[in-house]
Amino acid sequence: MARRPRYLERSFVICISNHAMKKSFLMVLAIGLTMASFAQTKALQTARIKTPNVLCEECKKRITTYLDRYDGIQYLNINFRKGEIQVKYLTDRIDIEQIKTALANLGYDADDVPANEEAYKRLPKTCKKFEDGGGHPKQKPPVAPVEPGQ
Protein backbone atom coordinates (compact mmCIF):
# COMPACT_ATOMS: atom_id res chain seq x y z
CA MET A 1 0.00 0.00 0.00
CA ALA A 2 1.31 3.37 -0.95
CA ARG A 3 1.98 5.80 1.79
CA ARG A 4 0.45 9.29 1.62
CA PRO A 5 2.70 12.26 1.58
CA ARG A 6 3.12 13.99 4.93
CA TYR A 7 1.57 17.30 3.79
CA LEU A 8 -1.73 15.55 2.96
CA GLU A 9 -1.92 14.07 6.45
CA ARG A 10 -1.44 17.52 7.97
CA SER A 11 -4.18 19.09 5.85
CA PHE A 12 -6.54 16.25 6.82
CA VAL A 13 -5.82 16.84 10.51
CA ILE A 14 -6.36 20.59 10.08
CA CYS A 15 -9.71 19.98 8.32
CA ILE A 16 -10.87 17.72 11.14
CA SER A 17 -9.65 20.23 13.70
CA ASN A 18 -11.47 23.13 11.97
CA HIS A 19 -14.65 21.09 11.68
CA ALA A 20 -14.58 20.17 15.37
CA MET A 21 -13.90 23.79 16.30
CA LYS A 22 -16.82 25.03 14.19
CA LYS A 23 -19.10 22.42 15.70
CA SER A 24 -18.15 23.30 19.27
CA PHE A 25 -18.47 27.04 18.52
CA LEU A 26 -21.98 26.54 17.13
CA MET A 27 -22.96 24.47 20.15
CA VAL A 28 -21.71 27.13 22.58
CA LEU A 29 -23.52 29.80 20.55
CA ALA A 30 -26.78 27.82 20.61
CA ILE A 31 -26.57 27.28 24.38
CA GLY A 32 -25.83 30.97 24.92
CA LEU A 33 -28.79 32.10 22.81
CA THR A 34 -31.10 29.66 24.57
CA MET A 35 -30.05 30.91 28.00
CA ALA A 36 -30.44 34.53 26.90
CA SER A 37 -33.96 33.89 25.62
CA PHE A 38 -34.96 32.26 28.93
CA ALA A 39 -33.57 35.21 30.83
CA GLN A 40 -35.82 37.59 28.86
CA THR A 41 -39.03 35.57 29.20
CA LYS A 42 -41.60 37.41 31.28
CA ALA A 43 -44.18 35.66 33.43
CA LEU A 44 -47.34 35.44 31.34
CA GLN A 45 -50.51 34.83 33.34
CA THR A 46 -53.95 33.86 32.02
CA ALA A 47 -57.17 34.76 33.85
CA ARG A 48 -60.91 34.62 33.25
CA ILE A 49 -63.02 37.52 34.47
CA LYS A 50 -66.80 37.24 34.77
CA THR A 51 -68.47 40.26 33.17
CA PRO A 52 -72.25 39.76 33.27
CA ASN A 53 -73.21 43.03 31.60
CA VAL A 54 -70.97 42.65 28.54
CA LEU A 55 -73.75 41.82 26.11
CA CYS A 56 -72.90 42.91 22.56
CA GLU A 57 -70.28 43.82 19.97
CA GLU A 58 -70.43 47.45 21.13
CA CYS A 59 -69.35 46.35 24.63
CA LYS A 60 -66.60 44.20 23.13
CA LYS A 61 -65.28 47.07 21.01
CA ARG A 62 -65.44 49.50 23.93
CA ILE A 63 -63.49 47.16 26.24
CA THR A 64 -60.90 46.25 23.62
CA THR A 65 -60.22 49.89 22.81
CA TYR A 66 -59.93 50.80 26.49
CA LEU A 67 -57.70 47.89 27.57
CA ASP A 68 -55.38 48.24 24.58
CA ARG A 69 -53.98 51.33 26.32
CA TYR A 70 -52.65 49.26 29.22
CA ASP A 71 -49.07 48.06 29.04
CA GLY A 72 -48.71 44.38 29.79
CA ILE A 73 -51.99 43.05 28.39
CA GLN A 74 -50.98 40.63 25.64
CA TYR A 75 -54.29 39.02 24.64
CA LEU A 76 -58.02 39.58 25.13
CA ASN A 77 -60.85 37.22 24.25
CA ILE A 78 -64.21 38.77 25.06
CA ASN A 79 -67.08 36.29 24.97
CA PHE A 80 -70.25 38.31 25.46
CA ARG A 81 -72.44 35.22 25.10
CA LYS A 82 -70.84 33.60 28.18
CA GLY A 83 -70.26 36.93 29.91
CA GLU A 84 -66.55 36.46 30.48
CA ILE A 85 -63.23 37.83 29.35
CA GLN A 86 -60.08 35.76 28.98
CA VAL A 87 -57.00 37.91 29.38
CA LYS A 88 -53.28 37.11 29.14
CA TYR A 89 -51.00 39.63 30.78
CA LEU A 90 -47.39 40.12 31.88
CA THR A 91 -47.26 39.94 35.66
CA ASP A 92 -44.30 42.30 35.95
CA ARG A 93 -46.27 45.12 34.27
CA ILE A 94 -49.88 44.72 35.40
CA ASP A 95 -51.88 42.52 37.77
CA ILE A 96 -55.39 41.10 37.65
CA GLU A 97 -56.77 43.62 40.16
CA GLN A 98 -55.68 46.52 37.95
CA ILE A 99 -57.44 44.93 34.98
CA LYS A 100 -60.64 44.40 36.99
CA THR A 101 -60.48 47.99 38.24
CA ALA A 102 -60.05 49.23 34.66
CA LEU A 103 -63.17 47.29 33.62
CA ALA A 104 -65.09 48.69 36.60
CA ASN A 105 -63.97 52.23 35.70
CA LEU A 106 -65.33 51.61 32.21
CA GLY A 107 -68.75 50.75 33.67
CA TYR A 108 -68.71 46.95 33.73
CA ASP A 109 -68.82 44.55 36.67
CA ALA A 110 -65.65 42.45 36.82
CA ASP A 111 -65.87 39.42 39.12
CA ASP A 112 -66.04 40.86 42.63
CA VAL A 113 -65.34 44.49 41.58
CA PRO A 114 -68.60 46.38 40.97
CA ALA A 115 -68.93 48.83 38.09
CA ASN A 116 -68.29 52.51 38.70
CA GLU A 117 -71.77 54.06 38.93
CA GLU A 118 -70.98 57.19 36.92
CA ALA A 119 -69.32 55.18 34.15
CA TYR A 120 -72.22 52.70 34.15
CA LYS A 121 -74.72 55.54 33.65
CA ARG A 122 -72.75 56.71 30.58
CA LEU A 123 -72.93 53.29 28.89
CA PRO A 124 -75.34 52.95 25.95
CA LYS A 125 -78.64 51.27 26.78
CA THR A 126 -77.65 48.02 25.04
CA CYS A 127 -74.62 47.69 27.32
CA LYS A 128 -76.61 47.97 30.55
CA LYS A 129 -78.03 45.09 32.59
CA PHE A 130 -81.47 43.65 31.81
CA GLU A 131 -82.86 44.76 35.17
CA ASP A 132 -81.89 48.37 34.36
CA GLY A 133 -83.81 48.33 31.08
CA GLY A 134 -80.77 47.49 28.96
CA GLY A 135 -79.57 44.53 27.03
CA HIS A 136 -80.92 43.00 23.91
CA PRO A 137 -84.60 42.20 23.47
CA LYS A 138 -85.51 38.63 24.27
CA GLN A 139 -85.49 36.40 21.22
CA LYS A 140 -88.84 35.23 19.93
CA PRO A 141 -89.43 31.48 20.16
CA PRO A 142 -88.89 29.70 16.86
CA VAL A 143 -92.03 29.17 14.80
CA ALA A 144 -92.75 25.54 13.93
CA PRO A 145 -92.78 24.96 10.18
CA VAL A 146 -96.24 24.38 8.71
CA GLU A 147 -96.52 21.34 6.50
CA PRO A 148 -98.39 21.86 3.21
CA GLY A 149 -101.84 20.28 3.03
CA GLN A 150 -102.79 20.79 6.67
Secondary structure as GFF3:
##gff-version 3
##sequence-region A 1 150
A	DSSP	alpha_helix	6	39	.	.	.	ID=ss1
A	DSSP	beta_strand	44	50	.	.	.	ID=ss2
A	DSSP	alpha_helix	57	67	.	.	.	ID=ss3
A	DSSP	beta_strand	73	79	.	.	.	ID=ss4
A	DSSP	beta_strand	84	90	.	.	.	ID=ss5
A	DSSP	alpha_helix	96	106	.	.	.	ID=ss6
A	DSSP	alpha_helix	117	122	.	.	.	ID=ss7
A	DSSP	three_ten_helix	125	127	.	.	.	ID=ss8
A	DSSP	three_ten_helix	130	132	.	.	.	ID=ss9
###
